[in-house]
Amino acid sequence: MTGWETFLTAAIKVLAAFSLLLTVVILVVWFERKAVADLQNRIGPNRAGPWGLLQTVADGVKLLFKESVTPRRVEFGLYILAPIAALVPALLVFLVVPIGAPFTLGDRVIDLSGTDLNIGLLYILALSSMAVYAVVLAGWSSGSKYPLLGAVRASAQMISYEAAMGLALVPVILFTGTTSLKGIVEVQAGSFGGFVPAWNVVLIPSFLIFFIAGVAETNRAPFDLVEAESEIVGGYHTEYSGFRFALFFLAEYINIFNISAITVTLFLGGWHGPTFGPVWFSWLLPIFWFLLKTTLLIFVFVWIRATLPRMRYDQLMSFGWKRLIPLTLLWIVLSTLAIGVRRMGLPWT
Amino acid sequence: MSEENQTEEIDSAEGAVAVDATTATGEEGRRQIHDMWVAGTEERADIRQFTDEGAQELLPVEDETALDIQRGVVVDDDYEFEDARDEDELQIINMGPQHPSTHGVLRLHLELEGETIRRVKPIIGYLHTGMEKTGETLTWLQGPTNVTRMDYLSPFHNELAYSLAVEKLLNVEIPERAQAIRILMTELNRVSSHLLWVATQGMDIGAISMMIYGWRERELVLDFFEKVTGLRMNHNFIRPGGVAADLPDGWEDDIEALLVDVPAGVDEYHEILDENPIFLDRCQGIGVITPAECRAYGVTGAIARASGVDWDLRKAFPYSGIEKYEFDVPVGKHGDVLDRYHVRMAEIDQSLRIVKQILETMPAGDYRTEDRKVTPPPRKRIDESMEALIHHFKIFTSGYKVPAGEAWQSVESPRGELGVYIVSNGGAKPWRIHVRAPSFAHVQALPAAMTDTLIADTISTLASMDPVLGDVDR
């Protein structure tokens, strides 16, 4: 490929990923509101657009036109920086996630992901740790006490769950032998015995731990004490309004989609699924499977939120450090043994 | 700040303000008016450097604090650090009056060490509407309209306590049917209030769906209230002399439906919450109040019963014929949030049990007393009888007179002992009304339950105390 072509493909990919994320956020917010409403015997948004689909757009436009109130005591630079610091990593993470099967255009094979990093998993971990900076900066720069409490909670929570999240990925890397997301999806092709898909669901403890840590990473219920409305009002975004608040909101929902998409990619076979029909159709189907699986996981997010009470600060920490991390370590040992036996056979044979 | 110092400064400040600004003229007068009303309202630089509302309590002593108090810039709370050593570790946070979980306009002055609360001071008065004073300007018949707004989650209990107290002074016989209707409505009100409590308790500890579930069943009860009284709250239904109207046709069917639907909903709550590990973690051993503390602070009702104090006014001093019905008084052991949950859930069952008995034994008869001095005559009689017309006219213009004397009547409201003390000087209006509000006592017990817990526990405890600010401030 010539330089121009590479540049053009990359630009189109980035643009596509960006617009996909923004569209998806609109749908995820709508989906959450509808699903929670359904779980609570309510109707949910039904005024703006068909089935209330445009409700999020309406809310976004409203936030855009609202005044962004800046309290007098804020550290202005950091206060402005924080929402951006929340949004940018959230957008960047998605670039490495393959959303469909690679397709050929002329003589070129084009991956349906922003880029295929050979250190994809590390990239994801690095960027998801960046999210905590946004929260801490927002809380600290607001110059107000509720945000500060939220920021302190956030840093403690994210550090502890980041550890569990990273450790939960170790068996995945050992099992698949790669840290590239494209590679991990390729490993999950095919099936066991012809009908059970060969997804990484065999790593189910990793899957569960990663997902729980993911819920904590995105500050969602029952780990939403960073923004616990009933305790510390709005947590780190108490002092934000207008579009600055909208950026946090956007980042949160993009993160939900990201975590679900990454979990699908790592454990649920990514875009793999039965394909059939004409070429264009079998090219679209993987994208459909990918989005379907992701939607299911997003529903789990919503379901958890509608069901569980919020955990308390100390309970959350002890759950992270005393249960989740030891469990992960134990699982690493077990899975390493199992993988070793699988590769090299039993030591006495 | 020492006590004398403070008094002295207030004295001098009063001296300063005593200059009569209204009579001074020209530039001098304008300056004085400016000093009095405008000067203090700009934020001073030394206040601005603190980052929060609580800063006012941290102002250095040598500032013109007393003057600021006079101008209303500074709130004079009798707040002092007990231990100066911890001063740097502590931060003050004002939770409320605009806070999502303070159940109205309660303000909690929290002294935090990290997330741990070292001291709590509830500050009330943001919803003070002067209902006790207003009551003195309303006739005896208008009284229920006033008191029904105090504890807006259990309006029937307010009306009942008031009406019973007035009836004690009037010495009138209340027909059996009226009494049964009163018990029916108040017990259903207890159910609706407890349903709202479980909804907000769930909401406050983060179980957002509980909010809607609790409301869903409460709505059924409110629908029945609306059908009977015409209003969903502030009914003005129970009045001295009986109730405002008879139950509508087909009320039995509505009650039967309620007796099926509400327990079904309550079963669902048990399913969602009882075994939920996060719910248990958030409630077990949190916000404990001992029986001794209950007595010391005047805590009554479900909270006292959850602490193991077997005290229910419906058993101790039965009113309105409630002794005729069979029911148990659920009592807890630990006095924590979880026990309050279980006690209230059991009370819903017991109240429905009473409602069921009323449904089976509802006596026939009139729904208000025959005493024409107290209840207006039926519309038809006015056309026929001169005397009836006079009674009607008198009741609705000047109101009826109540013999001089004083009366105290307390009822078991969903929150606890709700007492009304009335003094009459023989006129058409009460001379004095005092209300003993259960929420008021519960709010003063908050520090005992909250000290040395985490912020999250504070919210859980506060929710479990179920204070209604309309009841606290009146």
HADDOCK unambig.tbl for C-alpha pairs under 7 A between the chains (distance, minus, plus):
assign (segid A and resid 40 and name CA) (segid B and resid 209 and name CA) 5.71 0.50 0.50
assign (segid A and resid 40 and name CA) (segid B and resid 212 and name CA) 6.10 0.50 0.50
assign (segid A and resid 40 and name CA) (segid B and resid 213 and name CA) 6.77 0.50 0.50
assign (segid A and resid 73 and name CA) (segid B and resid 51 and name CA) 6.76 0.50 0.50
assign (segid A and resid 143 and name CA) (segid B and resid 51 and name CA) 6.08 0.50 0.50
assign (segid A and resid 144 and name CA) (segid B and resid 51 and name CA) 6.17 0.50 0.50
assign (segid A and resid 144 and name CA) (segid B and resid 52 and name CA) 6.34 0.50 0.50
assign (segid A and resid 230 and name CA) (segid B and resid 100 and name CA) 5.58 0.50 0.50
assign (segid A and resid 230 and name CA) (segid B and resid 101 and name CA) 5.20 0.50 0.50
assign (segid A and resid 230 and name CA) (segid B and resid 204 and name CA) 5.36 0.50 0.50
assign (segid A and resid 231 and name CA) (segid B and resid 101 and name CA) 6.97 0.50 0.50
assign (segid A and resid 231 and name CA) (segid B and resid 455 and name CA) 6.77 0.50 0.50
assign (segid A and resid 231 and name CA) (segid B and resid 456 and name CA) 6.03 0.50 0.50
assign (segid A and resid 231 and name CA) (segid B and resid 459 and name CA) 6.40 0.50 0.50
assign (segid A and resid 233 and name CA) (segid B and resid 99 and name CA) 6.63 0.50 0.50
assign (segid A and resid 233 and name CA) (segid B and resid 100 and name CA) 6.54 0.50 0.50
assign (segid A and resid 306 and name CA) (segid B and resid 207 and name CA) 6.82 0.50 0.50
assign (segid A and resid 306 and name CA) (segid B and resid 208 and name CA) 6.04 0.50 0.50
assign (segid A and resid 306 and name CA) (segid B and resid 209 and name CA) 5.49 0.50 0.50
assign (segid A and resid 307 and name CA) (segid B and resid 207 and name CA) 6.24 0.50 0.50
assign (segid A and resid 307 and name CA) (segid B and resid 209 and name CA) 6.49 0.50 0.50
assign (segid A and resid 308 and name CA) (segid B and resid 207 and name CA) 5.42 0.50 0.50
assign (segid A and resid 309 and name CA) (segid B and resid 205 and name CA) 5.67 0.50 0.50
assign (segid A and resid 309 and name CA) (segid B and resid 206 and name CA) 4.34 0.50 0.50
assign (segid A and resid 309 and name CA) (segid B and resid 207 and name CA) 3.97 0.50 0.50
assign (segid A and resid 309 and name CA) (segid B and resid 278 and name CA) 6.29 0.50 0.50
assign (segid A and resid 309 and name CA) (segid B and resid 279 and name CA) 6.19 0.50 0.50
assign (segid A and resid 310 and name CA) (segid B and resid 205 and name CA) 5.78 0.50 0.50
assign (segid A and resid 310 and name CA) (segid B and resid 206 and name CA) 4.59 0.50 0.50
assign (segid A and resid 310 and name CA) (segid B and resid 207 and name CA) 6.73 0.50 0.50
assign (segid A and resid 311 and name CA) (segid B and resid 278 and name CA) 6.19 0.50 0.50
assign (segid A and resid 312 and name CA) (segid B and resid 282 and name CA) 6.95 0.50 0.50
assign (segid A and resid 312 and name CA) (segid B and resid 456 and name CA) 6.17 0.50 0.50
